[in-house]
Amino acid sequence: MYDFLLRSEEVSLREKAREFVSKVPRELLLDMDEDKIQYPTDFVRNLAEEGLLGLRFPKEYGGQDASWVAEMAVLEEIGHLSLALGCLYSLPSICGEALNHFGTKEQKERFLRPILKGDLFCAEALTEPRGGSDFFGAATVAEKQGDHYVLTGQKRFVVGAIGADIFLVYARTSSDPDIPRQQQISLFVVERDENVKVKYTYGLMGTRGGGAGRLVFDKVRVPAENLVGNEGDGGKIFYQMMYPERMTSAAGILGMADASLRIATRYSSKRKAFGRPIRAFQGVSFKIAEGITLLDSARAMVYMAAKALDEYQDQPALCRRLVSEAKRVATEQCYRVIDLALQVMGGIGYTNVYPIERFFRDARLSTIWTGTSEIMNLIIQHEYYKEVLDAKRFQRDTELDAKEAFASEEKVFE
Ligand SMILES: Cc1cc2nc3c(=O)[nH]c(=O)nc-3n(C[C@H](O)[C@H](O)[C@H](O)COP(=O)(O)OP(=O)(O)OC[C@H]3O[C@@H](n4cnc5c(N)ncnc54)[C@H](O)[C@@H]3O)c2cc1C
């Protein structure tokens, strides 16, 4: 229906994803929701076999040289399954972003290629128990000792703590107060060994089955060749990695909102109250109208941001703002769409006879992880203030289009 947003090759990839999604066994979703399965590697391997993983990366390393728009269209389809499976689909895109942009040829061969082939499973370890929002305050330390680093610290809520083979870990390589905070951090590929310990696994409200846990890095020996980029490049890499981190949260939830709204729309056409199908009551049908309007505006924002990433990455401030807007708008609005769908269903929507209660539990996470809505607002206002206040050219000074515009003594600011 929204094919006009896509080029023909993007439609083909979306179709492939749609077919893939139609064949995923429902037992997988249900078993993950019951925590019977953690980090289903077969699912990721099957995606790789279909050539759907890491679409944006070069063919040379197993990607498809596809656009951001294509990846978002594919993820929207995968999002119809669950938030956890959307996340497992996204991890190669997120971790791959750092490796593809900043990794050496050898790192791409050792890590990126096998990740995209479904032979190596990756996770990102950013958040620490002391707080995720203040990322650059990270306390995990990596100390250089000859040809390796010794990495010590903890990361919390890591999806893939159970299940992943390698972790992208940000650690402090300097505490020099004269160096900006962003440059005190570096990124490492940490391969799982006996000093990488899963100390706690979380009981989650939803989004289960991703193997989320707290990792303790107990003096882990990391070869110097596993440093991504240079020492102190952590900030630069983090900003680049946050594009897929936030875009995947934004696009994945479109699928769950779409699924919920379709279920509620069909239900309200069949379910009767007071002798009429409930859709005949505006109190019901207007919820569907509200839902599809919120969903489509979220969708528009996601594809606009994806297009910016395809064409305007030389304008990082604009990309950062649009990606943050897309993340906030899509996650907040789609959560609301799922809530509206649940309301339309009445009591049965609150039960596991329909999957909307699962979507609802899953969706609640999306305004929290990959940067909270509050942190998105911090970025959005920061970039927008800068943009407006630094604007060199503005077509028309609309401030003067008021009758008393020149009453300068009335324009008081202090
Ligand atoms: C199920 C799950 C899976 C996750 N997966 C991963 C993963 O795979 N890898 C990973 O690294 N992390 C992961 N996370 C972590 C997630 O990204 C963090 O929880 C999130 O960034 C918030 O960090 P925090 O929980 O420490 O909250 P805090 O940073 O302590 O924030 C608490 C509250 O304060 C608000 N706040 C903080 N600072 C400000 C400010 N300056 N202005 C306004 N409000 C502010 C926040 O918005 C929030 O509401 C996951 C989390 C969960 C729950």
The ligand as a Tripos MOL2 file, in Angstrom:
@<TRIPOS>MOLECULE
LIG
   53    58     1     0     0
SMALL
NO_CHARGES

@<TRIPOS>ATOM
      1 C1         14.8230   -4.9890   28.2070 C.3       1 LIG1
      2 C2         15.9330   -4.0350   27.9930 C.ar      1 LIG1
      3 C3         16.8700   -4.2930   27.0030 C.ar      1 LIG1
      4 C4         17.9530   -3.4270   26.8160 C.ar      1 LIG1
      5 N1         18.9190   -3.7480   25.8910 N.ar      1 LIG1
      6 C5         20.1050   -3.1100   25.9480 C.ar      1 LIG1
      7 C6         21.2320   -3.6060   25.2160 C.ar      1 LIG1
      8 O1         21.1530   -4.6060   24.4950 O.2       1 LIG1
      9 N2         22.4210   -2.9560   25.3470 N.ar      1 LIG1
     10 C7         22.5570   -1.8710   26.1410 C.ar      1 LIG1
     11 O2         23.6350   -1.3360   26.2320 O.2       1 LIG1
     12 N3         21.4960   -1.3570   26.8270 N.ar      1 LIG1
     13 C8         20.2830   -1.9660   26.7730 C.ar      1 LIG1
     14 N4         19.2160   -1.4990   27.4980 N.ar      1 LIG1
     15 C9         19.3930   -0.3130   28.3440 C.3       1 LIG1
     16 C10        18.5760    0.8930   27.9590 C.3       1 LIG1
     17 O3         19.0700    1.4740   26.7880 O.3       1 LIG1
     18 C11        18.5740    1.8490   29.1790 C.3       1 LIG1
     19 O4         17.7230    1.2640   30.1450 O.3       1 LIG1
     20 C12        18.1310    3.2490   28.8540 C.3       1 LIG1
     21 O5         19.0670    3.8930   28.0180 O.3       1 LIG1
     22 C13        17.9340    4.0960   30.1060 C.3       1 LIG1
     23 O6         19.0180    3.9680   30.9800 O.3       1 LIG1
     24 P1         18.7350    3.6300   32.5280 P.3       1 LIG1
     25 O7         17.8270    2.4580   32.5790 O.co2     1 LIG1
     26 O8         20.0360    3.4850   33.2220 O.co2     1 LIG1
     27 O9         17.9440    4.8570   33.0810 O.3       1 LIG1
     28 P2         18.5730    6.2290   33.6430 P.3       1 LIG1
     29 O10        19.6200    6.7160   32.7400 O.co2     1 LIG1
     30 O11        18.8900    6.0360   35.0710 O.co2     1 LIG1
     31 O12        17.2940    7.1890   33.5310 O.3       1 LIG1
     32 C14        16.2030    7.1000   34.4580 C.3       1 LIG1
     33 C15        15.1640    8.1520   34.0630 C.3       1 LIG1
     34 O13        15.7450    9.4660   34.1420 O.3       1 LIG1
     35 C16        15.5760   10.1280   32.9040 C.3       1 LIG1
     36 N5         16.7290   10.9940   32.6560 N.ar      1 LIG1
     37 C17        18.0300   10.6860   32.7790 C.ar      1 LIG1
     38 N6         18.8020   11.7400   32.4300 N.ar      1 LIG1
     39 C18        17.9440   12.7320   32.0590 C.ar      1 LIG1
     40 C19        18.1150   14.0660   31.5760 C.ar      1 LIG1
     41 N7         19.3210   14.6050   31.4020 N.pl3     1 LIG1
     42 N8         16.9920   14.7870   31.2710 N.ar      1 LIG1
     43 C20        15.7550   14.2540   31.4280 C.ar      1 LIG1
     44 N9         15.5410   13.0140   31.8810 N.ar      1 LIG1
     45 C21        16.6160   12.2400   32.1880 C.ar      1 LIG1
     46 C22        15.4600    9.0280   31.8650 C.3       1 LIG1
     47 O14        14.7990    9.4810   30.6850 O.3       1 LIG1
     48 C23        14.6560    8.0070   32.6370 C.3       1 LIG1
     49 O15        13.2860    8.3210   32.5750 O.3       1 LIG1
     50 C24        18.0700   -2.2820   27.6360 C.ar      1 LIG1
     51 C25        17.1000   -2.0020   28.5970 C.ar      1 LIG1
     52 C26        16.0550   -2.8680   28.7970 C.ar      1 LIG1
     53 C27        15.0540   -2.5550   29.8790 C.3       1 LIG1
@<TRIPOS>BOND
     1     1     2 1
     2     2     3 ar
     3     2    52 ar
     4     3     4 ar
     5     4     5 ar
     6     4    50 ar
     7     5     6 ar
     8     6     7 ar
     9     6    13 1
    10     7     8 2
    11     7     9 ar
    12     9    10 ar
    13    10    11 2
    14    10    12 ar
    15    12    13 ar
    16    13    14 ar
    17    14    15 1
    18    14    50 ar
    19    15    16 1
    20    16    17 1
    21    16    18 1
    22    18    19 1
    23    18    20 1
    24    20    21 1
    25    20    22 1
    26    22    23 1
    27    23    24 1
    28    24    25 2
    29    24    26 1
    30    24    27 1
    31    27    28 1
    32    28    29 2
    33    28    30 1
    34    28    31 1
    35    31    32 1
    36    32    33 1
    37    33    34 1
    38    33    48 1
    39    34    35 1
    40    35    36 1
    41    35    46 1
    42    36    37 ar
    43    36    45 ar
    44    37    38 ar
    45    38    39 ar
    46    39    40 ar
    47    39    45 ar
    48    40    41 1
    49    40    42 ar
    50    42    43 ar
    51    43    44 ar
    52    44    45 ar
    53    46    47 1
    54    46    48 1
    55    48    49 1
    56    50    51 ar
    57    51    52 ar
    58    52    53 1
@<TRIPOS>SUBSTRUCTURE
     1 LIG1         1 GROUP 0 **** ****
